């Protein structure tokens, strides 16, 4: 293999499951309502730790850790991983997730050659394989899509845009063939030459301009230091269990590497416990009375007589930023370029999330996330350029009326300035 695992471009396939990429590992997690959000969060935390502990080739150790986790976890979502090893890849599949080798664009298949197809759907327990890197692109996806028809270039042709680090909605991810776009070896700290033919399939605030392969060489670097890339995928924040103390949101590093915002004001330990009326499942998890399945263990709520009781409100979901950082929604938040100046933050009624955006389109105080009962509300605070939302599967953006709250539903994308985040939650799902 001529390039490192992390140098290979990865294109996310549109959809409503979860796709994550950390150094040395890509993962797809199904969202079928059969497993709680807490299990998915634990799985992501395990994968992130394995990526750090096993760098730069965590594949062999990851398979062992995942097997142990599946055995001891009560409610496991369908998921699959492809991870780097010293001499190839490690594939781990559980449930209805599959790995397929796609035909390499522009290269005729060898006569009688069989491409890789693995699926966890028909496995008695899991699929755990160590493999050499296939010659063509590799697709890790929820379910096992049918083989593309002859001449179909809609899958497996990768453009310049792609998932480098982070967590996004999607049905899968396609990893390119282990060579550059022009067939030359690539070092560990170099990027492949981009192809200008295909755009990214996820909605983005602004398109990325591709660089043609025949473009003239770049000018010599100037004395001005180059901007650092956005921070890598951050650690998951927990707090979904009643026995755990509340934790502040994760800090976000700006372009200069300075950690900023996302901490409660001095003297404030964290969000106060809010009591809300709800139903308890047979395992005593407190739930939104409108749901049919427990958001923690997935058990049907009709297995216990519905009696409204007061209970501590659990976190109502996550905000997943476009740079991969996550914020647990266990309190009310204010988002913007400098939200600390707002009176509600100064008085500790809201907690700040500072976002970096040098485009000039993000207001100092831009939007508010408000928890009311079991609902998560989004409010534009009269920002100059507005707050835009797009529901799951919606192709266009809708601008919110200032100071008029809307209820967020799971999978909703939100754009403020040039930053985008997604609301994810197992609550409020029927």
FENNORVEN-V487011 format. One line per field, one symbol per residue. ss: DSSP state (a for helix, b for strand, c for the rest). burial: 1 if it has 9 or more other C-alpha atoms within 8 Angstrom, else 0. Layout:
ss->???
burial->???
This chain:
ss->ccccaaaccbbbbccccbbbbbccbbbbbcccccccaaaaaaaaaaaaaaaaacccccaaaaaaaaaaaaaaccccccbbbbbbbccbbbbbbbccbbbbbcccccccccccccccbbbcccccccbbbbbccccccbbbbbbccccccccccccccccccccccbbbbccbbbbccccccccccccccccccccccccccccccccccccccccccccccccccccccccccccccccccccccccccccbbcccccbbccccccccccccccbbbbbbcccccbbcccccbccccccbaaacccccbbbbcccccbbbbccccbbbccccbbbbccaaacaaaaccccbbbbccccccccccccbbbbbbccbbbbbbccccccbbbbcccccccbbccccccbbcccccbbbbccbbbbbbcccccc
burial->0011001111111111111111111111111000111011100111110110011011111110100000000011111111111001111111111111111100000000000000111010011101001101111111110000000000011111111111111111111111111000011000011111010100000000001000000000000000000010111010100000000011111110000111111000000000011111100011110011111111011000000010111111111111111111111111111110000011010111111010001110111111100111111110101111111100000001010000010111111111111111111100
